[in-house]
Amino acid sequence: MLRRHRLGVPALIVTGVYLSALAVAVVVALAAGDLGALWWMTLFAAPDVSIQVTWPNVLLLTLAGLVVAWALWEFLRGPLAGPPAEQDRDTRRLRVALYVAAASTLVGPFLTTWSLWGAVVTFVPMLGVVLLLSPVVGRTRRHVLVLRVCGILGYGCAAVGLGVNTRGQLFAVQHAVRHMRTGGRIVLTSSVSASRAVFHHTLYAASKAAVEAMVLNLCAELGTRGITINAIAPGGTATDMAAENAQNYVRPDLDLTADAWIRTQTALGRLAEPDEIAAAYAFLASDDASYLTGRTLAADGGFF
C-alpha cells in the first residue's frame, strides 16, 4: 500500500507522529484533567475553558483527532505511483489552493495574539478553495465525501461557535415566525462581550455581535407583520459556569480575583442574579415593550 502512492512513506510517518502525539494528549487530559493540548490538536483553536474533562468530551475530541489523522494520510500520500495524470488549469489551481489552505491551519494557531490576522490567514485560503472548487467538482463527483470532510475540518471550531450562537438563533426565528400571528415578540440572546472587551472571548463575542446585527436587520422584515424582535446582552451572571470559569476571563497580569474584577468593572459591583436577567426577557416579551424593536438591551449592571 505504501508503494502504491508516491509519498506513502512520508505520509505514514507524519500520520504516525500525529497519532502518537494525540495519544499523549489523551493521557494528559485524563491524568492531569487538562484538555488544552487535546483541544489544540483536534480543533486547531484556543481551548474553551468552560468545557469539562469528562469521558464523553475526551472521546469526542479523540474521534475528531482520528478524522484529522485520516485526512493527513489521504492528502499527504500523494497520487498513485507512475506517470502523473494530466491536469487541466482548473485542477492545478484548486490543488494549489488546497495546499495553501492546509498550510494555513498550521500557521493559524500561532497568530492567536492577533485575532484579525488569524482570521485572515484561515479565511482567505478557504475562500479560494470555495471559488475554485465548483469548476472541478462540476465535472466529477468521485471525491464528494472527501471534500465534505475537508470543509468540516476547514471551518473547525469557529463553525461550532458561530453555528450554535448565531445560526441556531437565526434558524429558530425562521421556524418560529411561520407559526406566529401579528403582534408577536421574539427575544434573542447576545452578550455584553459583543460591545465590551473581555479576555478569551474573541470567537464568542463575534458570534454574539452577529446576533445583534441580525436583530437590527430582521426588525424591518418582521415589522411588516407587527412582530418585534430584540435581544438581551447579559453581563456576568451568578451561575455555576461563572463560578467555575470567571477567573479565566480576567487578564492574568492584573493579579485580581474574578470578584474583584467584577467590582471594578461594573457600576453595581456584582454579578447579576439569574432572576434579574429573566426579568429583562420578560419585559421585552410584554406589551410594555410593544414599540421597542431591533434593539439590544444591555442587562449588565453598568459594565464600563
C-alpha positions as YAML, in Angstrom:
chain: A
units: angstrom
residues:
- id: 1
  name: MET
  ca: [0.00, 0.00, 0.00]
- id: 2
  name: LEU
  ca: [2.85, 2.38, 0.81]
- id: 3
  name: ARG
  ca: [4.45, 1.89, -2.59]
- id: 4
  name: ARG
  ca: [1.19, 2.47, -4.45]
- id: 5
  name: HIS
  ca: [1.47, 6.20, -3.71]
- id: 6
  name: ARG
  ca: [4.40, 8.50, -4.41]
- id: 7
  name: LEU
  ca: [4.58, 9.89, -0.87]
- id: 8
  name: GLY
  ca: [3.20, 6.92, 1.03]
- id: 9
  name: VAL
  ca: [6.15, 6.53, 3.42]
- id: 10
  name: PRO
  ca: [6.45, 10.24, 4.42]
- id: 11
  name: ALA
  ca: [2.67, 10.40, 4.79]
- id: 12
  name: LEU
  ca: [2.72, 7.37, 7.09]
- id: 13
  name: ILE
  ca: [5.49, 8.91, 9.20]
- id: 14
  name: VAL
  ca: [3.67, 12.23, 9.60]
- id: 15
  name: THR
  ca: [0.38, 10.49, 10.38]
- id: 16
  name: GLY
  ca: [2.10, 8.21, 12.87]
- id: 17
  name: VAL
  ca: [3.73, 11.16, 14.66]
- id: 18
  name: TYR
  ca: [0.35, 12.90, 14.86]
- id: 19
  name: LEU
  ca: [-1.36, 9.79, 16.25]
- id: 20
  name: SER
  ca: [1.40, 9.36, 18.84]
- id: 21
  name: ALA
  ca: [1.03, 12.98, 19.94]
- id: 22
  name: LEU
  ca: [-2.73, 12.52, 20.04]
- id: 23
  name: ALA
  ca: [-2.35, 9.51, 22.34]
- id: 24
  name: VAL
  ca: [-0.11, 11.51, 24.68]
- id: 25
  name: ALA
  ca: [-2.64, 14.37, 24.71]
- id: 26
  name: VAL
  ca: [-5.42, 11.92, 25.63]
- id: 27
  name: VAL
  ca: [-3.35, 10.54, 28.51]
- id: 28
  name: VAL
  ca: [-2.58, 14.08, 29.75]
- id: 29
  name: ALA
  ca: [-6.25, 15.03, 29.55]
- id: 30
  name: LEU
  ca: [-7.34, 12.03, 31.62]
- id: 31
  name: ALA
  ca: [-4.43, 12.06, 34.09]
- id: 32
  name: ALA
  ca: [-3.99, 15.81, 34.64]
- id: 33
  name: GLY
  ca: [-7.52, 17.00, 33.87]
- id: 34
  name: ASP
  ca: [-6.30, 19.37, 31.14]
- id: 35
  name: LEU
  ca: [-7.97, 19.39, 27.72]
- id: 36
  name: GLY
  ca: [-5.71, 22.14, 26.33]
- id: 37
  name: ALA
  ca: [-3.30, 20.03, 24.27]
- id: 38
  name: LEU
  ca: [-6.01, 17.66, 23.02]
- id: 39
  name: TRP
  ca: [-8.25, 20.60, 22.04]
- id: 40
  name: TRP
  ca: [-5.45, 22.31, 20.09]
- id: 41
  name: MET
  ca: [-4.50, 19.11, 18.27]
- id: 42
  name: THR
  ca: [-8.04, 18.21, 17.18]
- id: 43
  name: LEU
  ca: [-9.87, 21.52, 16.70]
- id: 44
  name: PHE
  ca: [-6.87, 23.82, 15.97]
- id: 45
  name: ALA
  ca: [-8.32, 26.60, 18.15]
- id: 46
  name: ALA
  ca: [-7.93, 28.06, 21.61]
- id: 47
  name: PRO
  ca: [-9.49, 25.73, 24.21]
- id: 48
  name: ASP
  ca: [-12.93, 26.55, 25.55]
- id: 49
  name: VAL
  ca: [-12.32, 26.81, 29.29]
- id: 50
  name: SER
  ca: [-15.97, 26.10, 30.04]
- id: 51
  name: ILE
  ca: [-15.67, 22.51, 28.71]
- id: 52
  name: GLN
  ca: [-15.05, 19.99, 31.47]
- id: 53
  name: VAL
  ca: [-12.74, 16.98, 31.29]
- id: 54
  name: THR
  ca: [-15.19, 14.08, 31.02]
- id: 55
  name: TRP
  ca: [-15.04, 10.76, 29.21]
- id: 56
  name: PRO
  ca: [-17.58, 11.82, 26.55]
- id: 57
  name: ASN
  ca: [-15.69, 15.05, 25.83]
- id: 58
  name: VAL
  ca: [-12.34, 13.27, 25.61]
- id: 59
  name: LEU
  ca: [-13.90, 10.63, 23.35]
- id: 60
  name: LEU
  ca: [-15.39, 13.24, 21.01]
- id: 61
  name: LEU
  ca: [-12.08, 15.09, 20.73]
- id: 62
  name: THR
  ca: [-10.25, 11.81, 20.14]
- id: 63
  name: LEU
  ca: [-12.65, 10.92, 17.34]
- id: 64
  name: ALA
  ca: [-12.03, 14.36, 15.83]
- id: 65
  name: GLY
  ca: [-8.31, 13.65, 16.03]
- id: 66
  name: LEU
  ca: [-8.76, 10.34, 14.22]
- id: 67
  name: VAL
  ca: [-10.57, 12.19, 11.43]
- id: 68
  name: VAL
  ca: [-7.63, 14.61, 11.23]
- id: 69
  name: ALA
  ca: [-5.20, 11.68, 11.07]
- id: 70
  name: TRP
  ca: [-7.22, 10.10, 8.27]
- id: 71
  name: ALA
  ca: [-7.24, 13.42, 6.40]
- id: 72
  name: LEU
  ca: [-3.46, 13.73, 6.83]
- id: 73
  name: TRP
  ca: [-2.93, 10.28, 5.32]
- id: 74
  name: GLU
  ca: [-5.36, 10.86, 2.46]
- id: 75
  name: PHE
  ca: [-3.85, 14.15, 1.37]
- id: 76
  name: LEU
  ca: [-0.15, 13.68, 2.15]
- id: 77
  name: ARG
  ca: [0.29, 10.31, 0.43]
- id: 78
  name: GLY
  ca: [0.05, 11.96, -2.97]
- id: 79
  name: PRO
  ca: [-1.16, 10.48, -6.26]
- id: 80
  name: LEU
  ca: [-0.64, 6.93, -7.38]
- id: 81
  name: ALA
  ca: [2.86, 5.96, -8.41]
- id: 82
  name: GLY
  ca: [3.71, 6.02, -12.09]
- id: 83
  name: PRO
  ca: [3.42, 8.68, -14.77]
- id: 84
  name: PRO
  ca: [1.46, 11.68, -13.45]
- id: 85
  name: ALA
  ca: [-2.05, 12.15, -14.76]
- id: 86
  name: GLU
  ca: [-2.65, 15.19, -16.93]
- id: 87
  name: GLN
  ca: [-4.34, 18.05, -15.10]
- id: 88
  name: ASP
  ca: [-6.12, 20.99, -16.62]
- id: 89
  name: ARG
  ca: [-5.70, 24.56, -15.42]
- id: 90
  name: ASP
  ca: [-8.71, 24.49, -13.06]
- id: 91
  name: THR
  ca: [-7.50, 21.34, -11.33]
- id: 92
  name: ARG
  ca: [-3.97, 22.73, -10.87]
- id: 93
  name: ARG
  ca: [-5.34, 25.94, -9.36]
- id: 94
  name: LEU
  ca: [-7.58, 24.02, -6.95]
- id: 95
  name: ARG
  ca: [-4.68, 21.79, -5.94]
- id: 96
  name: VAL
  ca: [-2.52, 24.80, -5.08]
- id: 97
  name: ALA
  ca: [-5.41, 26.37, -3.12]
- id: 98
  name: LEU
  ca: [-5.91, 23.16, -1.11]
- id: 99
  name: TYR
  ca: [-2.21, 23.02, -0.21]
- id: 100
  name: VAL
  ca: [-2.29, 26.67, 0.88]
- id: 101
  name: ALA
  ca: [-5.45, 26.08, 2.95]
- id: 102
  name: ALA
  ca: [-3.85, 23.06, 4.63]
- id: 103
  name: ALA
  ca: [-0.73, 25.08, 5.43]
- id: 104
  name: SER
  ca: [-2.84, 27.90, 6.89]
- id: 105
  name: THR
  ca: [-4.21, 25.56, 9.57]
- id: 106
  name: LEU
  ca: [-0.63, 25.10, 10.81]
- id: 107
  name: VAL
  ca: [0.08, 28.85, 10.87]
- id: 108
  name: GLY
  ca: [-3.25, 29.97, 12.34]
- id: 109
  name: PRO
  ca: [-2.70, 28.75, 15.94]
- id: 110
  name: PHE
  ca: [0.49, 30.84, 16.22]
- id: 111
  name: LEU
  ca: [-1.42, 34.03, 15.35]
- id: 112
  name: THR
  ca: [-3.96, 33.92, 18.17]
- id: 113
  name: THR
  ca: [-2.50, 37.10, 19.66]
- id: 114
  name: TRP
  ca: [-3.52, 38.95, 16.51]
- id: 115
  name: SER
  ca: [-7.05, 37.62, 16.08]
- id: 116
  name: LEU
  ca: [-7.67, 39.64, 12.90]
- id: 117
  name: TRP
  ca: [-4.62, 38.22, 11.16]
- id: 118
  name: GLY
  ca: [-5.53, 34.75, 12.37]
- id: 119
  name: ALA
  ca: [-8.96, 35.12, 10.77]
- id: 120
  name: VAL
  ca: [-7.41, 36.38, 7.51]
- id: 121
  name: VAL
  ca: [-4.90, 33.52, 7.35]
- id: 122
  name: THR
  ca: [-7.71, 30.99, 7.84]
- id: 123
  name: PHE
  ca: [-10.48, 32.62, 5.80]
- id: 124
  name: VAL
  ca: [-8.70, 33.72, 2.62]
- id: 125
  name: PRO
  ca: [-7.33, 30.26, 1.62]
- id: 126
  name: MET
  ca: [-10.72, 28.64, 2.32]
- id: 127
  name: LEU
  ca: [-12.42, 31.30, 0.21]
- id: 128
  name: GLY
  ca: [-10.04, 30.47, -2.62]
- id: 129
  name: VAL
  ca: [-10.91, 26.77, -2.32]
- id: 130
  name: VAL
  ca: [-14.64, 27.54, -2.44]
- id: 131
  name: LEU
  ca: [-14.26, 29.68, -5.55]
- id: 132
  name: LEU
  ca: [-12.06, 27.17, -7.37]
- id: 133
  name: LEU
  ca: [-13.99, 24.07, -6.31]
- id: 134
  name: SER
  ca: [-17.10, 24.36, -8.48]
- id: 135
  name: PRO
  ca: [-15.40, 24.14, -11.92]
- id: 136
  name: VAL
  ca: [-13.65, 20.92, -10.89]
- id: 137
  name: VAL
  ca: [-16.44, 19.21, -8.94]
- id: 138
  name: GLY
  ca: [-18.85, 20.05, -11.73]
- id: 139
  name: ARG
  ca: [-17.06, 17.50, -13.94]
- id: 140
  name: THR
  ca: [-16.63, 14.67, -11.42]
- id: 141
  name: ARG
  ca: [-18.26, 13.56, -8.17]
- id: 142
  name: ARG
  ca: [-15.80, 10.84, -7.22]
- id: 143
  name: HIS
  ca: [-14.49, 12.57, -4.11]
- id: 144
  name: VAL
  ca: [-17.57, 14.30, -2.74]
- id: 145
  name: LEU
  ca: [-17.19, 12.66, 0.70]
- id: 146
  name: VAL
  ca: [-13.55, 13.71, 0.98]
- id: 147
  name: LEU
  ca: [-14.45, 17.26, 0.01]
- id: 148
  name: ARG
  ca: [-17.17, 17.40, 2.64]
- id: 149
  name: VAL
  ca: [-14.75, 16.24, 5.34]
- id: 150
  name: CYS
  ca: [-12.26, 18.90, 4.20]
- id: 151
  name: GLY
  ca: [-14.95, 21.53, 4.52]
- id: 152
  name: ILE
  ca: [-15.75, 20.44, 8.08]
- id: 153
  name: LEU
  ca: [-12.08, 20.50, 9.07]
- id: 154
  name: GLY
  ca: [-11.56, 23.85, 7.38]
- id: 155
  name: TYR
  ca: [-14.29, 25.55, 9.32]
- id: 156
  name: GLY
  ca: [-13.31, 23.76, 12.52]
- id: 157
  name: CYS
  ca: [-14.17, 25.21, 15.87]
- id: 158
  name: ALA
  ca: [-15.28, 28.55, 14.51]
- id: 159
  name: ALA
  ca: [-18.20, 26.86, 12.79]
- id: 160
  name: VAL
  ca: [-19.24, 25.34, 16.10]
- id: 161
  name: GLY
  ca: [-19.33, 28.68, 17.91]
- id: 162
  name: LEU
  ca: [-21.00, 30.57, 15.10]
- id: 163
  name: GLY
  ca: [-23.35, 27.68, 14.40]
- id: 164
  name: VAL
  ca: [-24.71, 27.44, 17.94]
- id: 165
  name: ASN
  ca: [-24.74, 31.11, 18.89]
- id: 166
  name: THR
  ca: [-25.72, 32.68, 15.56]
- id: 167
  name: ARG
  ca: [-27.17, 30.24, 13.08]
- id: 168
  name: GLY
  ca: [-29.03, 28.37, 15.81]
- id: 169
  name: GLN
  ca: [-30.92, 31.52, 16.78]
- id: 170
  name: LEU
  ca: [-31.50, 32.51, 13.14]
- id: 171
  name: PHE
  ca: [-32.99, 29.11, 12.30]
- id: 172
  name: ALA
  ca: [-35.16, 29.26, 15.42]
- id: 173
  name: VAL
  ca: [-36.52, 32.63, 14.29]
- id: 174
  name: GLN
  ca: [-37.17, 31.35, 10.78]
- id: 175
  name: HIS
  ca: [-39.24, 28.44, 12.05]
- id: 176
  name: ALA
  ca: [-40.99, 30.43, 14.79]
- id: 177
  name: VAL
  ca: [-42.32, 33.18, 12.53]
- id: 178
  name: ARG
  ca: [-44.13, 30.60, 10.40]
- id: 179
  name: HIS
  ca: [-46.41, 29.93, 13.35]
- id: 180
  name: MET
  ca: [-46.69, 33.45, 14.79]
- id: 181
  name: ARG
  ca: [-49.63, 35.75, 14.44]
- id: 182
  name: THR
  ca: [-49.47, 39.51, 14.03]
- id: 183
  name: GLY
  ca: [-48.01, 41.30, 17.04]
- id: 184
  name: GLY
  ca: [-45.71, 38.58, 18.35]
- id: 185
  name: ARG
  ca: [-42.49, 39.02, 20.31]
- id: 186
  name: ILE
  ca: [-39.07, 37.49, 19.65]
- id: 187
  name: VAL
  ca: [-36.19, 37.89, 22.12]
- id: 188
  name: LEU
  ca: [-32.71, 36.59, 21.28]
- id: 189
  name: THR
  ca: [-29.57, 36.35, 23.38]
- id: 190
  name: SER
  ca: [-26.43, 38.39, 22.81]
- id: 191
  name: SER
  ca: [-23.73, 39.19, 25.37]
- id: 192
  name: VAL
  ca: [-22.01, 42.16, 26.91]
- id: 193
  name: SER
  ca: [-18.81, 40.90, 25.28]
- id: 194
  name: ALA
  ca: [-20.23, 41.87, 21.86]
- id: 195
  name: SER
  ca: [-19.57, 45.51, 22.74]
- id: 196
  name: ARG
  ca: [-17.00, 45.30, 25.55]
- id: 197
  name: ALA
  ca: [-13.56, 43.69, 25.54]
- id: 198
  name: VAL
  ca: [-13.44, 40.53, 27.64]
- id: 199
  name: PHE
  ca: [-10.39, 38.28, 27.90]
- id: 200
  name: HIS
  ca: [-10.59, 34.95, 25.97]
- id: 201
  name: HIS
  ca: [-13.89, 35.93, 24.31]
- id: 202
  name: THR
  ca: [-12.93, 36.66, 20.69]
- id: 203
  name: LEU
  ca: [-14.93, 33.98, 18.87]
- id: 204
  name: TYR
  ca: [-17.78, 34.07, 21.38]
- id: 205
  name: ALA
  ca: [-18.02, 37.87, 21.12]
- id: 206
  name: ALA
  ca: [-18.02, 37.73, 17.30]
- id: 207
  name: SER
  ca: [-20.93, 35.27, 17.31]
- id: 208
  name: LYS
  ca: [-22.91, 37.45, 19.72]
- id: 209
  name: ALA
  ca: [-22.22, 40.63, 17.74]
- id: 210
  name: ALA
  ca: [-23.69, 38.82, 14.73]
- id: 211
  name: VAL
  ca: [-26.87, 38.23, 16.75]
- id: 212
  name: GLU
  ca: [-27.20, 41.98, 17.40]
- id: 213
  name: ALA
  ca: [-26.78, 42.74, 13.68]
- id: 214
  name: MET
  ca: [-29.34, 40.06, 12.89]
- id: 215
  name: VAL
  ca: [-31.87, 41.62, 15.28]
- id: 216
  name: LEU
  ca: [-31.30, 45.07, 13.81]
- id: 217
  name: ASN
  ca: [-31.98, 43.90, 10.26]
- id: 218
  name: LEU
  ca: [-34.74, 41.39, 10.93]
- id: 219
  name: CYS
  ca: [-36.83, 44.04, 12.67]
- id: 220
  name: ALA
  ca: [-37.56, 45.69, 9.32]
- id: 221
  name: GLU
  ca: [-38.76, 42.43, 7.77]
- id: 222
  name: LEU
  ca: [-40.79, 41.27, 10.76]
- id: 223
  name: GLY
  ca: [-42.20, 44.74, 11.39]
- id: 224
  name: THR
  ca: [-44.48, 44.36, 8.37]
- id: 225
  name: ARG
  ca: [-46.31, 41.69, 10.40]
- id: 226
  name: GLY
  ca: [-46.27, 43.63, 13.64]
- id: 227
  name: ILE
  ca: [-43.67, 41.28, 15.17]
- id: 228
  name: THR
  ca: [-40.98, 42.85, 17.34]
- id: 229
  name: ILE
  ca: [-37.53, 41.31, 17.68]
- id: 230
  name: ASN
  ca: [-34.95, 42.37, 20.25]
- id: 231
  name: ALA
  ca: [-32.02, 40.87, 22.11]
- id: 232
  name: ILE
  ca: [-30.73, 40.81, 25.66]
- id: 233
  name: ALA
  ca: [-27.00, 41.30, 26.26]
- id: 234
  name: PRO
  ca: [-26.42, 39.89, 29.76]
- id: 235
  name: GLY
  ca: [-23.38, 40.78, 31.76]
- id: 236
  name: GLY
  ca: [-21.72, 38.39, 34.16]
- id: 237
  name: THR
  ca: [-24.36, 36.27, 35.87]
- id: 238
  name: ALA
  ca: [-24.10, 34.23, 39.06]
- id: 239
  name: THR
  ca: [-24.30, 30.71, 37.63]
- id: 240
  name: ASP
  ca: [-22.35, 27.50, 38.21]
- id: 241
  name: MET
  ca: [-20.42, 28.07, 34.97]
- id: 242
  name: ALA
  ca: [-19.45, 31.58, 36.06]
- id: 243
  name: ALA
  ca: [-18.22, 30.28, 39.40]
- id: 244
  name: GLU
  ca: [-16.02, 27.71, 37.66]
- id: 245
  name: ASN
  ca: [-14.66, 29.83, 34.81]
- id: 246
  name: ALA
  ca: [-14.86, 33.52, 35.68]
- id: 247
  name: GLN
  ca: [-11.19, 33.67, 36.68]
- id: 248
  name: ASN
  ca: [-10.19, 32.65, 33.15]
- id: 249
  name: TYR
  ca: [-11.74, 35.86, 31.80]
- id: 250
  name: VAL
  ca: [-9.53, 38.13, 33.92]
- id: 251
  name: ARG
  ca: [-6.23, 39.29, 32.45]
- id: 252
  name: PRO
  ca: [-3.54, 37.35, 34.35]
- id: 253
  name: ASP
  ca: [-1.24, 40.37, 34.59]
- id: 254
  name: LEU
  ca: [-3.86, 42.27, 36.63]
- id: 255
  name: ASP
  ca: [-3.41, 39.89, 39.59]
- id: 256
  name: LEU
  ca: [-7.09, 40.23, 40.54]
- id: 257
  name: THR
  ca: [-9.66, 37.71, 41.63]
- id: 258
  name: ALA
  ca: [-12.78, 37.42, 39.47]
- id: 259
  name: ASP
  ca: [-14.89, 39.04, 42.22]
- id: 260
  name: ALA
  ca: [-12.50, 41.97, 42.49]
- id: 261
  name: TRP
  ca: [-12.50, 42.42, 38.72]
- id: 262
  name: ILE
  ca: [-16.31, 42.50, 38.62]
- id: 263
  name: ARG
  ca: [-16.37, 45.12, 41.38]
- id: 264
  name: THR
  ca: [-14.06, 47.36, 39.39]
- id: 265
  name: GLN
  ca: [-15.78, 46.86, 36.03]
- id: 266
  name: THR
  ca: [-19.48, 47.30, 36.86]
- id: 267
  name: ALA
  ca: [-21.40, 50.18, 38.39]
- id: 268
  name: LEU
  ca: [-23.28, 47.82, 40.71]
- id: 269
  name: GLY
  ca: [-20.09, 45.98, 41.62]
- id: 270
  name: ARG
  ca: [-21.55, 42.46, 41.45]
- id: 271
  name: LEU
  ca: [-22.76, 39.69, 39.17]
- id: 272
  name: ALA
  ca: [-26.39, 39.61, 38.08]
- id: 273
  name: GLU
  ca: [-28.79, 37.14, 39.61]
- id: 274
  name: PRO
  ca: [-30.49, 34.83, 37.06]
- id: 275
  name: ASP
  ca: [-33.90, 36.24, 38.05]
- id: 276
  name: GLU
  ca: [-32.71, 39.75, 37.13]
- id: 277
  name: ILE
  ca: [-31.76, 38.63, 33.62]
- id: 278
  name: ALA
  ca: [-35.06, 36.75, 33.31]
- id: 279
  name: ALA
  ca: [-36.92, 39.95, 34.21]
- id: 280
  name: ALA
  ca: [-35.30, 41.74, 31.26]
- id: 281
  name: TYR
  ca: [-36.52, 38.99, 28.92]
- id: 282
  name: ALA
  ca: [-40.00, 39.22, 30.43]
- id: 283
  name: PHE
  ca: [-40.07, 42.97, 29.80]
- id: 284
  name: LEU
  ca: [-39.16, 42.64, 26.10]
- id: 285
  name: ALA
  ca: [-41.80, 39.92, 25.71]
- id: 286
  name: SER
  ca: [-44.51, 42.03, 27.37]
- id: 287
  name: ASP
  ca: [-46.96, 44.59, 26.00]
- id: 288
  name: ASP
  ca: [-44.90, 47.32, 27.71]
- id: 289
  name: ALA
  ca: [-42.23, 46.79, 25.01]
- id: 290
  name: SER
  ca: [-44.67, 46.84, 22.09]
- id: 291
  name: TYR
  ca: [-42.92, 49.81, 20.41]
- id: 292
  name: LEU
  ca: [-39.38, 48.54, 21.02]
- id: 293
  name: THR
  ca: [-37.81, 46.52, 18.19]
- id: 294
  name: GLY
  ca: [-34.43, 45.96, 16.57]
- id: 295
  name: ARG
  ca: [-32.61, 46.85, 19.77]
- id: 296
  name: THR
  ca: [-30.26, 45.09, 22.18]
- id: 297
  name: LEU
  ca: [-30.93, 45.69, 25.86]
- id: 298
  name: ALA
  ca: [-27.76, 45.54, 27.97]
- id: 299
  name: ALA
  ca: [-28.57, 43.93, 31.30]
- id: 300
  name: ASP
  ca: [-25.01, 44.27, 32.54]
- id: 301
  name: GLY
  ca: [-25.11, 46.16, 35.81]
- id: 302
  name: GLY
  ca: [-23.41, 49.16, 34.24]
- id: 303
  name: PHE
  ca: [-20.44, 47.37, 32.69]
- id: 304
  name: PHE
  ca: [-17.78, 50.01, 32.00]
...
